[in-house]
C-alpha cells in the first residue's frame, strides 16, 4: 500500500482518537491533517503505520487540548463539545464503548482529566491500545501510564451515573419526547423528564442563549412547550438524529440551514439533561448555519402577534 492508502485506511480511527481528546470536530480534523503532513514528510518507512499515526495524532491532540483549555476558561456561558452526528470509526467488538465514550456526558467528564490522563484513558479504555503503544504515544513509561489510567478511571467512575439506559429504551423515550415537543404537550414532556432535569445551552456569546441553565421538570417542559410552537410558526423544523451516539435532533430554519443541535441524556427511564449547541462556530461542519439572531427576532415577533 502507498502512504496515502495507509493513511486513508486509518483516517477514521485517527479522527475518533483526536475528537475524544479535544472535544472539537474542527480541531480533531486539523490534528488529523497535521498527522498526515508529518507522515508524508517522514523519510523512513515505519514498521507499523497504525502505531506511528496513532501516536502522532495523540501527541498533536494533547498540544491542541492544552491550548484549548486556556480558551475554555474565558468561554462565555456553559461550554459543550462540538456535536458529532456520525463517528467515522466503527468496531463491532467495541461498539458499546465507542458510543458511550463519545456521548456529551462522557466528553464533559473527560474535561475533568488532565490532557495526559485523558489521552491514556481514551487509548486504553476506548480503543484498547497496549500499554507499550500508549507509552510511546504520550512519552511516558508504561508504569506511569498505568498510574495515569488508574487516576483517570477514578475520576470518570466518580462522575458516571449509577444506572445505564439501553439503546432501545433511549430511542423509544426520545421518540415520545419529540412527539410531545411537536404537540407542545407540557404534561407529556414533563412525564418524560427527571425531577431535577437541566436544560443547558451553549451559545458562546455568539448566538441567543439561556442566561443560565433551566432546572426542574415543570420549568423545562413549560419552556419547551412555549417556544417550539413559535419556532414552528416561522418554519423552523427539526429532524431526530443521533448526536454523539445518543438521541437528539438537528433544528433547521426555513432554508434548511442548521440552527442548533439538541442532545438528550437519558438515564433510568427519564431524560436527565437536554443540551443545546447554538454557537455557530460549533455547527459549521454540519453545513450552512442559520442566523440565530434573526430567528430569535422572528420568534419574539410571533409571540407578540399571538398575544
C-alpha atoms as a printed R data frame, in Angstrom:
    type eleno elety resid chain resno       x      y      z
1   ATOM     1    CA   UNK     A     1   0.000  0.000  0.000
2   ATOM     2    CA   UNK     A     2   1.111  3.554 -0.661
3   ATOM     3    CA   UNK     A     3   1.392  6.073  2.176
4   ATOM     4    CA   UNK     A     4  -1.806  7.736  1.036
5   ATOM     5    CA   UNK     A     5  -3.685  4.429  1.100
6   ATOM     6    CA   UNK     A     6  -2.297  3.505  4.515
7   ATOM     7    CA   UNK     A     7  -3.279  6.876  5.907
8   ATOM     8    CA   UNK     A     8  -6.772  6.920  4.415
9   ATOM     9    CA   UNK     A     9  -7.463  3.455  5.803
10  ATOM    10    CA   UNK     A    10  -6.601  4.702  9.285
11  ATOM    11    CA   UNK     A    11  -8.146  8.184  8.998
12  ATOM    12    CA   UNK     A    12 -11.451  7.227 10.753
13  ATOM    13    CA   UNK     A    13  -9.530  5.848 13.740
14  ATOM    14    CA   UNK     A    14  -7.256  8.894 13.901
15  ATOM    15    CA   UNK     A    15 -10.191 11.307 13.839
16  ATOM    16    CA   UNK     A    16 -12.029  9.342 16.524
17  ATOM    17    CA   UNK     A    17  -8.981  9.407 18.803
18  ATOM    18    CA   UNK     A    18  -8.454 13.130 18.253
19  ATOM    19    CA   UNK     A    19 -12.110 14.055 18.744
20  ATOM    20    CA   UNK     A    20 -12.321 12.260 22.079
21  ATOM    21    CA   UNK     A    21  -9.194 14.027 23.277
22  ATOM    22    CA   UNK     A    22 -10.040 17.574 22.126
23  ATOM    23    CA   UNK     A    23 -13.866 17.559 22.016
24  ATOM    24    CA   UNK     A    24 -13.917 19.590 18.814
25  ATOM    25    CA   UNK     A    25 -14.640 18.378 15.286
26  ATOM    26    CA   UNK     A    26 -12.645 21.164 13.618
27  ATOM    27    CA   UNK     A    27  -9.627 20.779 15.886
28  ATOM    28    CA   UNK     A    28  -9.735 16.992 15.511
29  ATOM    29    CA   UNK     A    29  -9.756 17.344 11.725
30  ATOM    30    CA   UNK     A    30  -6.807 19.764 11.933
31  ATOM    31    CA   UNK     A    31  -4.913 17.289 14.129
32  ATOM    32    CA   UNK     A    32  -5.516 14.528 11.593
33  ATOM    33    CA   UNK     A    33  -4.321 16.765  8.758
34  ATOM    34    CA   UNK     A    34  -1.161 17.665 10.663
35  ATOM    35    CA   UNK     A    35  -0.613 13.948 11.306
36  ATOM    36    CA   UNK     A    36  -0.749 13.307  7.568
37  ATOM    37    CA   UNK     A    37   1.790 16.046  6.879
38  ATOM    38    CA   UNK     A    38   4.239 14.512  9.349
39  ATOM    39    CA   UNK     A    39   3.654 11.023  7.969
40  ATOM    40    CA   UNK     A    40   4.142 12.195  4.394
41  ATOM    41    CA   UNK     A    41   7.332 14.034  5.351
42  ATOM    42    CA   UNK     A    42   8.831 11.011  7.116
43  ATOM    43    CA   UNK     A    43  11.767  9.729  5.078
44  ATOM    44    CA   UNK     A    44  11.807  6.264  6.633
45  ATOM    45    CA   UNK     A    45   9.235  3.517  6.184
46  ATOM    46    CA   UNK     A    46   7.599  2.921  9.560
47  ATOM    47    CA   UNK     A    47   7.121 -0.673 10.701
48  ATOM    48    CA   UNK     A    48   3.543 -0.042 11.910
49  ATOM    49    CA   UNK     A    49   1.641  2.836 10.294
50  ATOM    50    CA   UNK     A    50  -1.150  2.405 12.847
51  ATOM    51    CA   UNK     A    51   1.221  2.777 15.800
52  ATOM    52    CA   UNK     A    52   3.068  5.704 14.217
53  ATOM    53    CA   UNK     A    53  -0.063  7.594 13.158
54  ATOM    54    CA   UNK     A    54  -1.962  6.936 16.396
55  ATOM    55    CA   UNK     A    55   0.985  8.156 18.455
56  ATOM    56    CA   UNK     A    56   1.393 11.226 16.273
57  ATOM    57    CA   UNK     A    57  -2.254 12.246 16.345
58  ATOM    58    CA   UNK     A    58  -2.325 11.706 20.119
59  ATOM    59    CA   UNK     A    59   0.671 13.975 20.729
60  ATOM    60    CA   UNK     A    60  -0.763 16.665 18.453
61  ATOM    61    CA   UNK     A    61  -4.157 16.403 20.177
62  ATOM    62    CA   UNK     A    62  -2.560 16.767 23.616
63  ATOM    63    CA   UNK     A    63  -0.938 20.025 22.496
64  ATOM    64    CA   UNK     A    64  -4.225 21.222 20.987
65  ATOM    65    CA   UNK     A    65  -6.118 20.424 24.182
66  ATOM    66    CA   UNK     A    66  -3.621 22.279 26.357
67  ATOM    67    CA   UNK     A    67  -4.114 25.370 24.211
68  ATOM    68    CA   UNK     A    68  -7.898 24.919 24.137
69  ATOM    69    CA   UNK     A    69  -8.081 24.717 27.932
70  ATOM    70    CA   UNK     A    70  -6.905 28.328 28.158
71  ATOM    71    CA   UNK     A    71  -9.607 29.475 25.714
72  ATOM    72    CA   UNK     A    72 -12.312 27.496 27.502
73  ATOM    73    CA   UNK     A    73 -11.567 29.308 30.752
74  ATOM    74    CA   UNK     A    74 -12.672 32.537 29.027
75  ATOM    75    CA   UNK     A    75 -15.645 30.979 27.233
76  ATOM    76    CA   UNK     A    76 -18.947 32.859 27.537
77  ATOM    77    CA   UNK     A    77 -21.512 30.658 29.295
78  ATOM    78    CA   UNK     A    78 -21.523 26.854 29.514
79  ATOM    79    CA   UNK     A    79 -19.110 25.033 27.214
80  ATOM    80    CA   UNK     A    80 -20.281 21.936 25.346
81  ATOM    81    CA   UNK     A    81 -18.353 19.744 22.879
82  ATOM    82    CA   UNK     A    82 -18.906 20.241 19.172
83  ATOM    83    CA   UNK     A    83 -21.698 17.854 18.156
84  ATOM    84    CA   UNK     A    84 -20.769 14.756 16.184
85  ATOM    85    CA   UNK     A    85 -23.593 13.225 14.165
86  ATOM    86    CA   UNK     A    86 -21.667 10.182 12.956
87  ATOM    87    CA   UNK     A    87 -18.484  8.629 14.317
88  ATOM    88    CA   UNK     A    88 -16.423  7.556 11.279
89  ATOM    89    CA   UNK     A    89 -14.681  4.755 13.160
90  ATOM    90    CA   UNK     A    90 -16.651  1.568 13.692
91  ATOM    91    CA   UNK     A    91 -15.608 -1.585 15.531
92  ATOM    92    CA   UNK     A    92 -18.385 -4.131 16.124
93  ATOM    93    CA   UNK     A    93 -16.483 -5.660 19.034
94  ATOM    94    CA   UNK     A    94 -16.281 -2.286 20.824
95  ATOM    95    CA   UNK     A    95 -19.475 -0.610 19.634
96  ATOM    96    CA   UNK     A    96 -20.820 -0.044 23.158
97  ATOM    97    CA   UNK     A    97 -17.571  1.518 24.389
98  ATOM    98    CA   UNK     A    98 -17.326  3.709 21.291
99  ATOM    99    CA   UNK     A    99 -20.890  5.013 21.610
100 ATOM   100    CA   UNK     A   100 -20.580  5.644 25.342
101 ATOM   101    CA   UNK     A   101 -17.222  7.375 25.093
102 ATOM   102    CA   UNK     A   102 -18.410  9.894 22.506
103 ATOM   103    CA   UNK     A   103 -21.578 10.993 24.344
104 ATOM   104    CA   UNK     A   104 -21.828 14.596 25.524
105 ATOM   105    CA   UNK     A   105 -21.928 13.384 29.123
106 ATOM   106    CA   UNK     A   106 -18.744 11.320 28.703
107 ATOM   107    CA   UNK     A   107 -16.879 14.114 26.915
108 ATOM   108    CA   UNK     A   108 -17.792 16.523 29.708
109 ATOM   109    CA   UNK     A   109 -16.486 14.002 32.248
110 ATOM   110    CA   UNK     A   110 -13.256 13.757 30.235
111 ATOM   111    CA   UNK     A   111 -12.859 17.520 30.719
112 ATOM   112    CA   UNK     A   112 -12.087 16.764 34.372
113 ATOM   113    CA   UNK     A   113  -8.916 14.915 33.396
114 ATOM   114    CA   UNK     A   114  -5.521 16.327 32.592
115 ATOM   115    CA   UNK     A   115  -4.548 16.096 28.898
116 ATOM   116    CA   UNK     A   116  -2.257 13.128 29.653
117 ATOM   117    CA   UNK     A   117  -4.885 11.308 31.746
118 ATOM   118    CA   UNK     A   118  -7.480 11.923 29.056
119 ATOM   119    CA   UNK     A   119  -5.256 10.581 26.299
120 ATOM   120    CA   UNK     A   120  -4.284  7.465 28.230
121 ATOM   121    CA   UNK     A   121  -7.924  6.807 29.112
122 ATOM   122    CA   UNK     A   122  -9.079  7.208 25.510
123 ATOM   123    CA   UNK     A   123  -6.355  4.999 24.054
124 ATOM   124    CA   UNK     A   124  -6.760  2.234 26.630
125 ATOM   125    CA   UNK     A   125 -10.435  2.208 27.621
126 ATOM   126    CA   UNK     A   126 -11.978  3.156 24.288
127 ATOM   127    CA   UNK     A   127  -9.568  1.772 21.687
128 ATOM   128    CA   UNK     A   128  -7.858 -0.997 23.708
129 ATOM   129    CA   UNK     A   129  -4.281  0.028 22.861
130 ATOM   130    CA   UNK     A   130  -1.490 -1.823 24.634
131 ATOM   131    CA   UNK     A   131   0.476 -0.002 27.323
132 ATOM   132    CA   UNK     A   132   3.606 -0.152 25.182
133 ATOM   133    CA   UNK     A   133   1.773  1.713 22.406
134 ATOM   134    CA   UNK     A   134   0.288  4.210 24.858
135 ATOM   135    CA   UNK     A   135   3.680  4.863 26.447
136 ATOM   136    CA   UNK     A   136   5.178  5.610 23.043
137 ATOM   137    CA   UNK     A   137   2.269  7.910 22.188
138 ATOM   138    CA   UNK     A   138   2.343 10.074 25.313
139 ATOM   139    CA   UNK     A   139   6.075  9.929 26.046
140 ATOM   140    CA   UNK     A   140   5.802  8.290 29.460
141 ATOM   141    CA   UNK     A   141   6.856  4.905 30.832
142 ATOM   142    CA   UNK     A   142   4.402  2.021 30.855
143 ATOM   143    CA   UNK     A   143   4.310  2.168 34.656
144 ATOM   144    CA   UNK     A   144   3.479  5.867 34.557
145 ATOM   145    CA   UNK     A   145   0.732  5.198 32.005
146 ATOM   146    CA   UNK     A   146  -0.796  2.573 34.256
147 ATOM   147    CA   UNK     A   147  -0.905  5.110 37.092
148 ATOM   148    CA   UNK     A   148  -2.427  7.720 34.789
149 ATOM   149    CA   UNK     A   149  -5.104  5.186 33.826
150 ATOM   150    CA   UNK     A   150  -5.896  4.405 37.475
151 ATOM   151    CA   UNK     A   151  -6.365  8.108 38.235
152 ATOM   152    CA   UNK     A   152  -8.448  8.732 35.112
153 ATOM   153    CA   UNK     A   153 -10.695  5.739 35.835
154 ATOM   154    CA   UNK     A   154 -11.258  7.038 39.361
155 ATOM   155    CA   UNK     A   155 -12.317 10.460 38.107
156 ATOM   156    CA   UNK     A   156 -14.558  9.022 35.399
157 ATOM   157    CA   UNK     A   157 -16.268  6.489 37.672
158 ATOM   158    CA   UNK     A   158 -16.965  9.146 40.301
159 ATOM   159    CA   UNK     A   159 -18.973 11.126 37.779
160 ATOM   160    CA   UNK     A   160 -20.741  8.302 35.978
161 ATOM   161    CA   UNK     A   161 -24.435  7.611 36.614
162 ATOM   162    CA   UNK     A   162 -25.333  4.512 38.577
163 ATOM   163    CA   UNK     A   163 -27.797  3.139 36.024
164 ATOM   164    CA   UNK     A   164 -27.331  2.956 32.281
165 ATOM   165    CA   UNK     A   165 -30.157  3.055 29.752
166 ATOM   166    CA   UNK     A   166 -30.083  0.559 26.909
167 ATOM   167    CA   UNK     A   167 -30.179  1.784 23.335
168 ATOM   168    CA   UNK     A   168 -33.767  0.738 22.589
169 ATOM   169    CA   UNK     A   169 -35.055  2.389 25.774
170 ATOM   170    CA   UNK     A   170 -33.290  5.632 24.868
171 ATOM   171    CA   UNK     A   171 -34.707  5.654 21.351
172 ATOM   172    CA   UNK     A   172 -38.266  4.912 22.486
173 ATOM   173    CA   UNK     A   173 -38.191  7.626 25.136
174 ATOM   174    CA   UNK     A   174 -36.692 10.110 22.672
175 ATOM   175    CA   UNK     A   175 -39.459  9.389 20.145
176 ATOM   176    CA   UNK     A   176 -42.082 10.171 22.781
177 ATOM   177    CA   UNK     A   177 -40.217 13.341 23.727
178 ATOM   178    CA   UNK     A   178 -40.153 14.650 20.165
179 ATOM   179    CA   UNK     A   179 -43.825 13.795 19.661
180 ATOM   180    CA   UNK     A   180 -44.704 15.790 22.781
181 ATOM   181    CA   UNK     A   181 -42.440 18.631 21.635
182 ATOM   182    CA   UNK     A   182 -44.236 18.842 18.272
183 ATOM   183    CA   UNK     A   183 -47.594 18.949 20.046
184 ATOM   184    CA   UNK     A   184 -46.476 21.500 22.642
185 ATOM   185    CA   UNK     A   185 -47.687 19.000 25.251
186 ATOM   186    CA   UNK     A   186 -46.485 20.287 28.636
187 ATOM   187    CA   UNK     A   187 -47.772 17.276 30.564
188 ATOM   188    CA   UNK     A   188 -46.389 14.809 28.052
189 ATOM   189    CA   UNK     A   189 -42.967 16.454 28.207
190 ATOM   190    CA   UNK     A   190 -42.979 16.697 31.977
191 ATOM   191    CA   UNK     A   191 -43.723 12.983 32.347
192 ATOM   192    CA   UNK     A   192 -40.540 12.158 30.420
193 ATOM   193    CA   UNK     A   193 -38.248 14.454 32.384
194 ATOM   194    CA   UNK     A   194 -36.403 13.707 35.608
195 ATOM   195    CA   UNK     A   195 -37.497 15.903 38.511
196 ATOM   196    CA   UNK     A   196 -34.135 17.691 38.512
197 ATOM   197    CA   UNK     A   197 -33.664 17.761 34.720
198 ATOM   198    CA   UNK     A   198 -31.444 20.524 33.337
199 ATOM   199    CA   UNK     A   199 -31.729 22.375 30.032
200 ATOM   200    CA   UNK     A   200 -28.305 23.763 29.114
201 ATOM   201    CA   UNK     A   201 -27.487 25.945 26.107
202 ATOM   202    CA   UNK     A   202 -24.084 26.719 24.587
203 ATOM   203    CA   UNK     A   203 -24.131 29.905 22.525
204 ATOM   204    CA   UNK     A   204 -20.629 31.076 23.391
205 ATOM   205    CA   UNK     A   205 -21.807 34.669 23.274
206 ATOM   206    CA   UNK     A   206 -22.302 34.339 19.518
207 ATOM   207    CA   UNK     A   207 -25.982 33.365 19.493
208 ATOM   208    CA   UNK     A   208 -29.032 33.897 21.708
209 ATOM   209    CA   UNK     A   209 -28.705 31.642 24.719
210 ATOM   210    CA   UNK     A   210 -30.198 30.973 28.104
211 ATOM   211    CA   UNK     A   211 -28.894 33.253 30.835
212 ATOM   212    CA   UNK     A   212 -28.464 30.143 32.976
213 ATOM   213    CA   UNK     A   213 -29.462 26.502 32.965
214 ATOM   214    CA   UNK     A   214 -33.187 25.864 33.357
215 ATOM   215    CA   UNK     A   215 -33.753 23.324 36.137
216 ATOM   216    CA   UNK     A   216 -36.770 21.217 37.050
217 ATOM   217    CA   UNK     A   217 -39.246 19.153 35.021
218 ATOM   218    CA   UNK     A   218 -42.076 21.704 35.125
219 ATOM   219    CA   UNK     A   219 -39.851 24.665 34.205
220 ATOM   220    CA   UNK     A   220 -38.178 22.844 31.321
221 ATOM   221    CA   UNK     A   221 -41.440 21.386 29.990
222 ATOM   222    CA   UNK     A   222 -43.200 24.756 30.039
223 ATOM   223    CA   UNK     A   223 -40.303 26.488 28.306
224 ATOM   224    CA   UNK     A   224 -40.050 23.886 25.539
225 ATOM   225    CA   UNK     A   225 -43.829 23.765 25.026
226 ATOM   226    CA   UNK     A   226 -43.969 27.562 24.794
227 ATOM   227    CA   UNK     A   227 -41.021 28.070 22.439
228 ATOM   228    CA   UNK     A   228 -41.408 25.241 19.942
229 ATOM   229    CA   UNK     A   229 -44.844 26.261 18.557
230 ATOM   230    CA   UNK     A   230 -43.448 29.762 17.985
231 ATOM   231    CA   UNK     A   231 -40.479 28.326 16.114
232 ATOM   232    CA   UNK     A   232 -42.804 26.132 14.063
233 ATOM   233    CA   UNK     A   233 -44.806 29.248 13.091
234 ATOM   234    CA   UNK     A   234 -41.699 30.682 11.418
235 ATOM   235    CA   UNK     A   235 -40.956 27.384  9.665
236 ATOM   236    CA   UNK     A   236 -38.207 26.095 11.943
237 ATOM   237    CA   UNK     A   237 -38.195 22.310 11.637
238 ATOM   238    CA   UNK     A   238 -36.295 19.507 13.301
239 ATOM   239    CA   UNK     A   239 -35.249 16.016 12.353
240 ATOM   240    CA   UNK     A   240 -34.468 13.436 15.047
241 ATOM   241    CA   UNK     A   241 -30.875 12.335 14.628
242 ATOM   242    CA   UNK     A   242 -28.311 10.544 16.741
243 ATOM   243    CA   UNK     A   243 -25.979 13.102 18.322
244 ATOM   244    CA   UNK     A   244 -22.739 11.861 19.853
245 ATOM   245    CA   UNK     A   245 -24.127  8.349 19.988
246 ATOM   246    CA   UNK     A   246 -27.254  9.441 21.886
247 ATOM   247    CA   UNK     A   247 -30.776 10.538 20.857
248 ATOM   248    CA   UNK     A   248 -31.009 14.087 19.584
249 ATOM   249    CA   UNK     A   249 -32.174 16.298 16.745
250 ATOM   250    CA   UNK     A   250 -30.979 18.820 14.171
251 ATOM   251    CA   UNK     A   251 -33.036 22.031 14.036
252 ATOM   252    CA   UNK     A   252 -33.120 23.981 10.766
253 ATOM   253    CA   UNK     A   253 -34.514 27.283  9.543
254 ATOM   254    CA   UNK     A   254 -36.895 27.587  6.589
255 ATOM   255    CA   UNK     A   255 -33.956 27.466  4.172
256 ATOM   256    CA   UNK     A   256 -32.568 24.256  5.649
257 ATOM   257    CA   UNK     A   257 -29.660 25.921  7.459
258 ATOM   258    CA   UNK     A   258 -28.589 24.448 10.798
259 ATOM   259    CA   UNK     A   259 -29.972 26.477 13.703
260 ATOM   260    CA   UNK     A   260 -28.926 24.315 16.629
261 ATOM   261    CA   UNK     A   261 -28.373 20.764 17.796
262 ATOM   262    CA   UNK     A   262 -30.309 19.195 20.653
263 ATOM   263    CA   UNK     A   263 -28.901 16.202 22.547
264 ATOM   264    CA   UNK     A   264 -30.734 14.150 25.173
265 ATOM   265    CA   UNK     A   265 -29.099 12.433 28.130
266 ATOM   266    CA   UNK     A   266 -31.371  9.505 29.000
267 ATOM   267    CA   UNK     A   267 -30.929  7.552 32.206
268 ATOM   268    CA   UNK     A   268 -33.097  5.211 34.281
269 ATOM   269    CA   UNK     A   269 -36.176  5.764 32.088
270 ATOM   270    CA   UNK     A   270 -36.071  9.562 32.190
271 ATOM   271    CA   UNK     A   271 -34.375 12.469 30.444
272 ATOM   272    CA   UNK     A   272 -31.765 13.836 32.820
273 ATOM   273    CA   UNK     A   273 -30.240 16.600 30.708
274 ATOM   274    CA   UNK     A   274 -31.125 18.419 27.491
275 ATOM   275    CA   UNK     A   275 -28.180 20.121 25.811
276 ATOM   276    CA   UNK     A   276 -28.482 22.719 23.049
277 ATOM   277    CA   UNK     A   277 -25.451 23.618 20.941
278 ATOM   278    CA   UNK     A   278 -26.267 27.016 19.427
279 ATOM   279    CA   UNK     A   279 -22.814 28.551 18.930
280 ATOM   280    CA   UNK     A   280 -22.464 28.894 15.136
281 ATOM   281    CA   UNK     A   281 -18.725 28.196 15.380
282 ATOM   282    CA   UNK     A   282 -19.605 24.667 16.536
283 ATOM   283    CA   UNK     A   283 -22.116 23.978 13.769
284 ATOM   284    CA   UNK     A   284 -20.252 24.870 10.564
285 ATOM   285    CA   UNK     A   285 -19.047 21.312  9.962
286 ATOM   286    CA   UNK     A   286 -22.700 20.257  9.607
287 ATOM   287    CA   UNK     A   287 -23.445 22.598  6.685
288 ATOM   288    CA   UNK     A   288 -24.654 26.191  6.214
289 ATOM   289    CA   UNK     A   289 -25.544 27.780  9.566
290 ATOM   290    CA   UNK     A   290 -28.712 29.778 10.234
291 ATOM   291    CA   UNK     A   291 -28.744 33.345 11.565
292 ATOM   292    CA   UNK     A   292 -29.795 32.586 15.142
293 ATOM   293    CA   UNK     A   293 -30.234 36.267 15.997
294 ATOM   294    CA   UNK     A   294 -32.676 36.731 13.114
295 ATOM   295    CA   UNK     A   295 -34.596 33.608 14.164
296 ATOM   296    CA   UNK     A   296 -34.755 34.913 17.735
297 ATOM   297    CA   UNK     A   297 -36.185 38.210 16.440
298 ATOM   298    CA   UNK     A   298 -38.816 36.363 14.406
299 ATOM   299    CA   UNK     A   299 -39.793 34.228 17.393
300 ATOM   300    CA   UNK     A   300 -40.319 37.330 19.516
301 ATOM   301    CA   UNK     A   301 -42.438 38.859 16.767
302 ATOM   302    CA   UNK     A   302 -44.518 35.685 16.542
303 ATOM   303    CA   UNK     A   303 -45.047 35.790 20.311
304 ATOM   304    CA   UNK     A   304 -46.277 39.394 20.146
305 ATOM   305    CA   UNK     A   305 -48.668 38.521 17.333
306 ATOM   306    CA   UNK     A   306 -50.134 35.646 19.345
307 ATOM   307    CA   UNK     A   307 -50.593 37.923 22.348
